[in-house]
Amino acid sequence: MQYISTRGAAPVLDFEATMLTGLARDGGLYLPDHVPPMKQSEIASLAGLSYEEQAFVIMRPFIGTAFEDDEFREIIARAYAGFGHPARAPLKQLAPNHFLLELFHGPTLAFKDFAMQLIGQLFQAALKRSGQRVTIVGATSGDTGSAAIEAFRGLDNVDVFILYPHGRVSDVQRRQMTTPSEANVHALAVDGDFDTCQALVKDMFNDFAFRDEVGLAGVNSINWARVLAQVVYYFSAAVSLGAPHRPVSFTVPTGNFGDIFAGYIARAMGLPIEKLVIATNQNDILHRALESGGYVTDGVKPSISPSMDIQVSSNFERALFDAYGRDGTAVAQLMDELKSGGGFQISQGALEFLRETFASGRASEDETMATITRTAKATAELLCPHSAVGVHVAEAHLSATPMVTLATAHPAKFPDAVEQATGTRPALPERMADLFDRPERVTRLPNDLAAVEAHIRENRTA
Ligand SMILES: *Cc1c(COP(=O)(O)O)cnc(C)c1O
């Protein structure tokens, strides 16, 4: 299996190099050169297997010769051993034809653990073999950074530096980043907002001397290995509802389009997914794009579902690549228009392609709160605000086909909104009940590239 860039002008890579590289050198995103199909009988035989065994079967064709089967099985086992639920991704029923896929039983209580825990183990195995050392640098508005730190803490050959906007993440999110005591973990509170942090990270990747000196690596949501890990739970959920003999639809609370794009890959592999419904909050660029064909950026409006507050949805580029018949030059041109003019028009043919697979909807802040209240009354399920955006949008798309809404974070990660909506303050799971007693360790830095680079250079352990 080879990986190609959505902009058609970067080197073709194998799985391991794609994972370690992250962003392609032409600015594009890597994708497999073909999606390996699964036979209906192979999908049927996933029923009854453990989550880990399903993960092995589904991901195996994508990794080529990167790992021996036994080693890959061990990597998967280690990745999911720290989850607080034996099913890993349990399915709950909300209504006769509406199900909730709980993806928040990982160590940081958000679905990003599914990908990040696996990536941590994959990096460790690959680096051990090559003797290479890397420095992972990432920007976060909260969930990505904590998931990355949790995945890489204490691993050999890796340092992880996470930049977050000082004073702008929740207490739970901050403490998940500042309380790990391992020397290879570095939480950096930057004076500025999320865009400041992201711009600093981008500048570090573009500073090629620094990039090579510290062995910079990225694990943000455009990393193909993260998308791949997320393909698995679409299969596990669909199979437990009767796939491949019965089709299923999914509604996905969406920001950077990584999670829902994993569903697109599952569908391309042959999983009978009828519709993939994009659920956005008031930052609804994707919903508007699907309705009108105009992909036009607008300022970010902070919401109660902050992990979906995005201006530009990076992984959407992967869907556009297929929608434009895998024409990298056409995609590169759209991305240039986006950069220079703040938007672009999707061609009629590409729009029709996208609408065959995707539907969309948005939830306002009031609709999100009302959904948390209503769902708690009807089912006793406490939804986090992101999951509530999903449930609200899903309810407008119910049909005879079972609908699965992805619950992307644990309610205790966003306790204020949940308490306001339901009167119940959700408690942290037992295994992290002492989070607020652990000592914090964090370095505050100005919005200054030289200062951040100097700090990283001087504090790496690898
Ligand atoms: C990251 C995140 C999302 C959005 O996921 P994308 O892959 O960026 O679309 C939704 N909900 C929560 C809780 C998240 O952390």
Ligand as a Chemical Component Dictionary entry (heavy atoms), coordinates in Angstrom:
data_LIG
# 
_chem_comp.id                   LIG 
_chem_comp.type                 NON-POLYMER 
_chem_comp.pdbx_formal_charge   0 
_chem_comp.three_letter_code    LIG 
# 
loop_
_chem_comp_atom.comp_id 
_chem_comp_atom.atom_id 
_chem_comp_atom.alt_atom_id 
_chem_comp_atom.type_symbol 
_chem_comp_atom.charge 
_chem_comp_atom.model_Cartn_x 
_chem_comp_atom.model_Cartn_y 
_chem_comp_atom.model_Cartn_z 
_chem_comp_atom.pdbx_ordinal 
LIG C1 C1 C 0 -12.006 16.851 18.189 1  
LIG C2 C2 C 0 -13.404 16.754 18.665 2  
LIG C3 C3 C 0 -14.492 16.805 17.773 3  
LIG C4 C4 C 0 -14.336 17.051 16.286 4  
LIG O1 O1 O 0 -13.677 15.997 15.648 5  
LIG P1 P1 P 0 -13.066 16.180 14.173 6  
LIG O2 O2 O 0 -12.345 14.922 13.871 7  
LIG O3 O3 O 0 -12.139 17.372 14.273 8  
LIG O4 O4 O 0 -14.189 16.451 13.254 9  
LIG C5 C5 C 0 -15.775 16.627 18.292 10 
LIG N1 N1 N 0 -15.968 16.432 19.609 11 
LIG C6 C6 C 0 -14.964 16.389 20.498 12 
LIG C7 C7 C 0 -15.251 16.169 21.933 13 
LIG C8 C8 C 0 -13.628 16.532 20.061 14 
LIG O5 O5 O 0 -12.628 16.483 20.952 15 
# 
loop_
_chem_comp_bond.comp_id 
_chem_comp_bond.atom_id_1 
_chem_comp_bond.atom_id_2 
_chem_comp_bond.value_order 
_chem_comp_bond.pdbx_ordinal 
LIG C1 C2 SING 1  
LIG C2 C3 SING 2  
LIG C2 C8 DOUB 3  
LIG C3 C4 SING 4  
LIG C3 C5 DOUB 5  
LIG C4 O1 SING 6  
LIG O1 P1 SING 7  
LIG P1 O2 DOUB 8  
LIG P1 O3 SING 9  
LIG P1 O4 SING 10 
LIG C5 N1 SING 11 
LIG N1 C6 DOUB 12 
LIG C6 C7 SING 13 
LIG C6 C8 SING 14 
LIG C8 O5 SING 15 
# 
